[in-house]
Amino acid sequence: MSLIFSLPVILEESKKEYETIKAAASSSEPFFPVEQVNDREGALPNMLVHGDNLAFIQYLMREKGLEGKLRLVYMDPPFYSKASYDAVIRLKSRKIPDDCAIKPTAYDDSWKTGIEDYLRMLCIRLFLARDLLDEDGCCWVHLDWHAVHYVKILMDEIFGQRNFVNEIIWNYKSGGTGKRNFSRKHDTLLFYGKTSGHYFHPLQEKSYNRGYKPYCFKGVQEYEDELGWYTLVNMKDVWQIDMVGRTSSERTGYATQKPEQLLCQIVESCTRPGDLCADFFGGSGTLAAAAQSLGRHWISCDMGGIAMACCLQRMAQKKSGFTVLQMRPDPWGDALELDVKIEQLRGADEKKVTITLRAYHGRMDRIGLKDQERETVEAFLRQDSLQLLAYWSVDFHYDGKTHRPEVSFPKAKEEIETVCERRGRDIHKISVRTVDVFGGTTLKVLDLSSWERSR
Ligand SMILES: C[S@@+](CC[C@H](N)C(=O)[O-])C[C@H]1O[C@@H](n2cnc3c(N)ncnc32)[C@H](O)[C@@H]1O
């Protein structure tokens, strides 16, 4: 059947499923707050979530009461490209001669069951996203030629044609060329308001004068930069922004990472400082990074372990405060070997505690790696296993429930700290949490009284 006839059916079925989800009396699947990074009091609404976004949206509505509270939902889902995407993870070690890059699959966009299933998946989430938005809020969906035209028709039904605001063309230079087609160099972003009264703050851009010379028109403010003279005009709907380059400081190695500038333009035009923005296909966390730098709050959800590890590293490096949620508690920390040194400081009621990581024995057998890469990972596990960690953190006052670290170590420039020192009073129970580059986690709890007794 032609897709044109399937669209009303897809819409109808998705709407039914959405209504069933909303009407379900039972509570949603639980999400466990496993860590509060740079936010010991848990005062910030920022959330980094590892799990399926459908379950998480239900959790936000039922457990967090966030229906009608979000100002911006940005969705950068798989594009129905029929491909799968690799992340590039660089590993460096003094014990292993060559620097290595492994390329595990970050996420799959092959949709063997067809475009109808893909559109249904998106439609249900769009219905729910609409309900999460406040009356001034807006929704952006980031796609390309593969599916955007069908999604536009579905969004017209879900959000209402009159609430369609813009089709933004993001034009870039990188990517391949075709022998039988013009080179494809743009993505399309669909921008809808929840209502026609959505919040919008126009941005400005440079418009260079012809010949880059000053016009000197009366009443027109002109500026000059290294290219020449320009005026400032309201931003147009075609955005020329470079993809994240190989050497860019923004680069996380996550496949299909979007540039922060693109997300900053969206966040700045559609939200005010303090507003809550969400990305339910968060990947490496570009929306979170943009929101953080502009003083907005953020939620970033992704079902991939590599995405979660990337986003955690990125946001911890930015010193952002947030809660990490996942669908299961952390497994017990048997995979982590560490040493603890406790010194009672003379003349003070204080201890000095030094934690030194020794080795990590995380299970990597379920990760989709090619043979040679598996050998590389095994070599690291044998010789320099701590290099497989993306992040670790220590809570020196663990309350037995939530890991709320005082110190955290995101891997930066392919290096990770392995020693953590702390002086303080009332240090009795310590928790150490680790996250490896594939998203595997552990939580190790050290009870100092039994530790001291056993020495
Ligand atoms: C295009 S990528 C997002 C890239 C991201 N904007 C960035 O800048 O890094 C799409 C992401 O959606 C995630 N994803 C796909 N289906 C999902 C689902 N049902 N729940 C949560 N995440 C999902 C994939 O794991 C992938 O990371």
The ligand as an SDF file (V2000), in Angstrom:
LIG
                    3D

 27 29  0  0  0  0  0  0  0  0999 V2000
   20.6530   11.2510   15.9740 C   0  0  0  0  0  0  0  0  0  0  0  0
   21.1420   10.5830   17.4820 S   0  0  0  0  0  0  0  0  0  0  0  0
   21.1490   11.9860   18.5570 C   0  0  0  0  0  0  0  0  0  0  0  0
   22.4190   12.7740   18.4790 C   0  0  0  0  0  0  0  0  0  0  0  0
   22.4470   13.9380   19.4560 C   0  0  0  0  0  0  0  0  0  0  0  0
   21.5420   15.0040   19.0590 N   0  0  0  0  0  0  0  0  0  0  0  0
   23.8440   14.5050   19.6260 C   0  0  0  0  0  0  0  0  0  0  0  0
   24.0810   15.6960   19.3280 O   0  0  0  0  0  0  0  0  0  0  0  0
   24.7300   13.7650   20.0510 O   0  0  0  0  0  0  0  0  0  0  0  0
   19.7150    9.7000   17.9560 C   0  0  0  0  0  0  0  0  0  0  0  0
   19.7770    9.0490   19.3180 C   0  0  0  0  0  0  0  0  0  0  0  0
   18.4970    8.5350   19.6540 O   0  0  0  0  0  0  0  0  0  0  0  0
   18.7010    7.4280   20.5280 C   0  0  0  0  0  0  0  0  0  0  0  0
   17.4380    6.6600   20.5840 N   0  0  0  0  0  0  0  0  0  0  0  0
   16.8150    6.0010   19.5800 C   0  0  0  0  0  0  0  0  0  0  0  0
   15.6570    5.4500   20.0180 N   0  0  0  0  0  0  0  0  0  0  0  0
   15.5370    5.7780   21.3360 C   0  0  0  0  0  0  0  0  0  0  0  0
   14.5690    5.4970   22.3420 C   0  0  0  0  0  0  0  0  0  0  0  0
   13.4800    4.7760   22.0870 N   0  0  0  0  0  0  0  0  0  0  0  0
   14.7840    5.9800   23.5840 N   0  0  0  0  0  0  0  0  0  0  0  0
   15.9000    6.7170   23.8790 C   0  0  0  0  0  0  0  0  0  0  0  0
   16.8430    7.0010   22.9550 N   0  0  0  0  0  0  0  0  0  0  0  0
   16.6800    6.5550   21.6930 C   0  0  0  0  0  0  0  0  0  0  0  0
   19.8800    6.6970   19.9060 C   0  0  0  0  0  0  0  0  0  0  0  0
   20.5230    5.8650   20.8560 O   0  0  0  0  0  0  0  0  0  0  0  0
   20.7460    7.8690   19.4380 C   0  0  0  0  0  0  0  0  0  0  0  0
   21.7250    8.1880   20.3830 O   0  0  0  0  0  0  0  0  0  0  0  0
  1  2  1  0
  2  3  1  0
  2 10  1  0
  3  4  1  0
  4  5  1  0
  5  6  1  0
  5  7  1  0
  7  8  2  0
  7  9  1  0
 10 11  1  0
 11 12  1  0
 11 26  1  0
 12 13  1  0
 13 14  1  0
 13 24  1  0
 14 15  1  0
 14 23  1  0
 15 16  2  0
 16 17  1  0
 17 18  1  0
 17 23  2  0
 18 19  1  0
 18 20  2  0
 20 21  1  0
 21 22  2  0
 22 23  1  0
 24 25  1  0
 24 26  1  0
 26 27  1  0
M  CHG  2   2   1   9  -1
M  END
$$$$
